[in-house]
């Protein structure tokens, strides 16, 4: 049964955005969802001279923006020729437009970094801003080194229900094994000083419950539980996810600064080598 909504992918012409478009098209095909490719031109923020150069065919900043969108469409068609694809060209700040368009959609996909130099400073860190503000899951694509690896869901003491649910959706659609990882934080110097049996038991209970939930949500997937202890939760997650096809993490709060998406999600976004999905579902993240 087709799930309502679409996968939205932002494209700015960069190599990272091209990888994101291909990843988005592949996963849209797997999930039987349409793909919406969006390019946001920031030139109107800088100049009102967008038209063609007199006497020069196919020129001008507006035409350049149209060409970037066409290139994004070509990338998507090459990855999934039969896919239902919609394209939209907008003008202004990419993060604002993409968050608005992706509201109530299935997933928003962006590259890990895009424009550099002055334009990059103007736009800001689009992927980080969207991970903090979008109301749907945000997939940030840096590379796709292990497409045949497991889907990995990182769960905290709450069980991270949104992340677990999104990971199960991806694992089921891609017919991939699912690894559920929980990292028990062990402050430096405390590992061999205190009795950790109570904390160990609590961590085992969290993981056991998450694995049980995953097996009910993704009954066709092979589900594995991984319990780790580390002085850095993010480090433990990243180490476990080295060969993962995609890592799914939860997010806490709203806003643009590090603390509002959670320090763990922030660190994972900056250091993960593969695709990361930050699970956001409105106020219920």
C-alpha positions in Angstrom: 0.0 0.0 0.0 1.4 3.4 -1.0 2.0 5.8 1.9 0.7 9.3 1.4 3.3 12.1 1.0 6.5 12.3 -0.9 10.3 12.5 -0.5 11.6 16.0 -0.9 15.2 16.5 -2.0 17.1 19.8 -2.1 19.6 20.3 -5.0 22.1 23.2 -5.3 24.4 21.8 -8.0 27.1 20.5 -5.6 28.6 17.0 -5.6 27.1 16.4 -2.1 23.6 17.5 -3.4 24.0 15.1 -6.4 24.6 12.2 -4.0 21.6 13.3 -2.0 19.4 13.4 -5.1 20.5 9.9 -6.2 19.9 8.5 -2.6 16.5 10.2 -2.5 15.5 8.8 -5.8 16.6 5.3 -4.9 14.7 5.3 -1.6 11.6 6.9 -3.2 11.5 4.0 -5.6 11.9 1.4 -2.8 9.1 3.0 -0.8 6.8 3.6 -3.9 6.7 7.3 -3.2 7.0 10.3 -5.5 10.1 12.5 -5.4 10.0 16.3 -5.3 13.3 18.0 -6.4 13.7 21.6 -5.2 16.3 24.2 -6.1 16.3 27.4 -4.1 18.1 30.3 -5.9 19.6 32.8 -3.5 20.6 35.3 -6.3 17.5 37.5 -5.7 18.9 38.1 -2.2 22.0 39.7 -3.8 20.8 41.3 -7.0 17.8 42.1 -9.0 19.6 41.6 -12.3 18.6 38.1 -13.0 17.7 38.3 -16.7 19.8 37.3 -19.7 22.8 39.2 -20.9 21.7 41.2 -24.0 22.7 39.3 -27.1 23.9 36.2 -25.2 21.6 33.2 -25.5 20.8 31.0 -22.6 22.5 33.4 -20.1 21.6 35.1 -16.9 21.2 34.1 -13.2 17.6 33.0 -13.5 18.5 30.7 -16.4 21.4 29.4 -14.4 19.0 28.5 -11.6 16.7 26.7 -14.1 19.7 24.8 -15.4 20.6 23.6 -11.9 17.1 22.3 -11.3 17.2 20.5 -14.7 20.5 18.9 -13.7 18.9 17.7 -10.4 16.0 16.2 -12.4 18.5 14.4 -14.6 20.4 13.0 -11.6 17.1 11.7 -10.2 16.0 10.2 -13.5 19.3 8.5 -13.9 19.0 6.9 -10.5 15.3 5.8 -10.9 14.0 6.3 -14.5 10.5 5.2 -13.7 10.0 7.4 -10.7 7.2 10.0 -10.5 9.2 13.3 -10.1 8.1 16.9 -9.5 10.4 19.9 -9.8 10.2 23.3 -8.2 12.4 26.4 -8.5 12.1 28.9 -5.6 14.0 32.0 -4.6 15.3 32.8 -1.2 16.8 31.0 1.8 17.0 27.2 1.1 16.3 26.1 4.7 13.1 28.1 5.0 11.7 27.0 1.7 12.7 23.3 2.2 11.3 23.2 5.7 8.0 24.6 4.4 7.7 22.3 1.4 8.7 19.2 3.4 6.0 19.8 6.1 3.8 16.7 6.4 6.0 14.8 3.8 7.7 11.5 4.4 11.4 12.6 4.3 13.5 15.6 3.4 16.9 14.8 1.8 19.8 17.2 1.6 23.6 17.0 1.0 25.9 17.3 3.9 27.3 20.6 2.7 26.7 22.8 -0.3 27.7 26.3 -1.3 31.0 27.5 0.0 32.7 30.9 0.3 30.6 34.0 0.6 27.4 32.3 -0.6 27.9 29.6 2.0 28.1 32.1 4.7 24.9 33.7 3.5 23.0 30.5 3.3 24.4 29.1 6.6 24.5 25.4 7.4 21.4 24.3 5.6 21.6 20.6 6.7 22.1 21.5 10.3 19.3 24.1 10.3 16.9 21.7 8.7 17.8 18.9 11.2 16.9 21.4 13.9 13.7 22.8 12.4 12.0 20.6 9.8 8.9 18.8 10.9 9.7 15.5 9.1 12.6 13.2 9.1 15.7 14.8 7.6 18.3 12.6 5.7 21.7 14.2 5.4 23.8 12.5 2.8 27.6 12.7 2.8 28.4 9.5 0.9 26.9 6.1 0.2 29.8 3.9 0.9 28.0 0.8 2.2 24.6 0.6 0.4 24.3 -3.1 1.3 25.1 -2.6 5.0 22.5 -2.7 7.8 20.2 0.1 8.7 21.2 1.2 12.2 18.9 2.9 14.8 20.5 4.6 17.8 18.2 4.6 20.8 18.6 6.5 24.1 17.0 5.8 27.4 13.6 6.9 26.1 13.8 4.2 23.4 13.8 6.9 20.7 10.5 5.8 19.2 10.6 8.2 16.2 14.1 7.0 15.2 13.2 3.4 15.7 10.1 3.8 13.6 11.9 5.5 10.8 14.7 2.9 10.8 12.2 0.1 10.6 10.5 1.8 7.6 13.8 2.1 5.8 14.9 -1.5 6.7 11.6 -2.9 5.6 11.6 -1.0 2.3 15.2 -1.9 1.5 15.0 -5.5 2.8 18.1 -4.7 4.9 19.0 -6.1 8.3 18.4 -3.7 11.2 20.8 -3.1 14.0 19.5 -1.4 17.2 22.3 0.2 19.2 22.2 1.7 22.6 25.3 3.3 24.1 25.5 3.6 27.9 27.4 6.8 28.8 30.3 6.1 31.2 32.0 9.3 32.3 35.7 9.2 32.1 37.3 7.7 35.2 34.1 6.1 36.5 34.2 2.9 34.5 36.4 1.0 37.0 35.6 2.9 40.1 31.9 2.4 40.7 29.6 -0.6 40.7 27.9 -0.4 37.3 25.6 -3.4 37.6 22.4 -1.3 38.1 23.3 0.9 35.1 24.1 -2.2 33.0 20.8 -3.7 33.8 18.9 -0.5 32.9 20.7 -0.3 29.6 20.0 -3.9 28.8 16.3 -3.3 29.5 16.3 -0.3 27.2 17.9 -2.3 24.4 15.7 -5.3 24.9 12.5 -3.3 24.7 13.8 -1.4 21.6 14.6 -4.7 19.8 11.2 -6.1 20.7 9.5 -3.0 19.3 11.7 -3.2 16.1 10.7 -6.8 15.5 7.0 -5.9 15.7 7.4 -2.9 13.4 9.6 -4.7 10.9 8.6 -8.3 11.1 10.5 -9.3 7.9 13.8 -7.7 8.9 16.6 -9.4 10.7 17.0 -7.4 13.9 20.1 -7.3 16.0 20.7 -5.5 19.3 24.0 -3.9 20.1 24.8 -2.6 23.6 27.9 -0.5 24.1 29.5 1.6 26.8 31.5 4.7 25.9 32.6 7.9 27.5 31.0 9.6 24.4 27.6 8.4 23.3 28.2 9.9 19.8 31.6 8.2 19.5 30.1 4.9 20.4 27.3 5.3 17.8 29.6 6.4 15.1 32.0 3.5 15.7 29.1 1.0 15.6 27.8 2.6 12.4 31.0 2.5 10.3 29.6 -0.1 7.9 25.9 0.9 8.1 23.9 1.8 5.0 22.2 4.5 7.0 22.3 5.7 10.6 19.0 6.9 12.2 19.1 9.1 15.3 16.6 11.0 17.3 16.4 14.8 17.9 15.3 16.8 20.9 13.7 20.2 20.9 13.6 22.9 18.3 15.8 25.7 17.2 19.1 26.4 15.5 21.8 26.0 18.1 23.5 22.7 19.0 21.7 22.0 22.2 18.2 22.2 20.6 18.8 19.2 18.3 20.8 17.4 20.9 24.6 17.2 21.2 24.6 13.6 20.1 22.7 14.3 16.9 24.9 17.3 16.3 28.1 15.3 16.6 26.8 12.5 14.5 25.8 14.9 11.7 29.3 16.4 11.7 31.3 13.2 11.8 29.3 10.4 10.2 30.8 9.0 7.0 27.5 7.7 5.6 23.9 8.8 5.3 22.2 10.0 8.6 18.5 10.4 9.2 17.6 12.7 12.0 14.1 11.7 13.0 11.7 14.6 13.4 7.9 14.4 13.6 6.7 17.8 14.6 6.4 18.3 18.3 6.5 14.5 18.8 10.2 14.1 18.0 
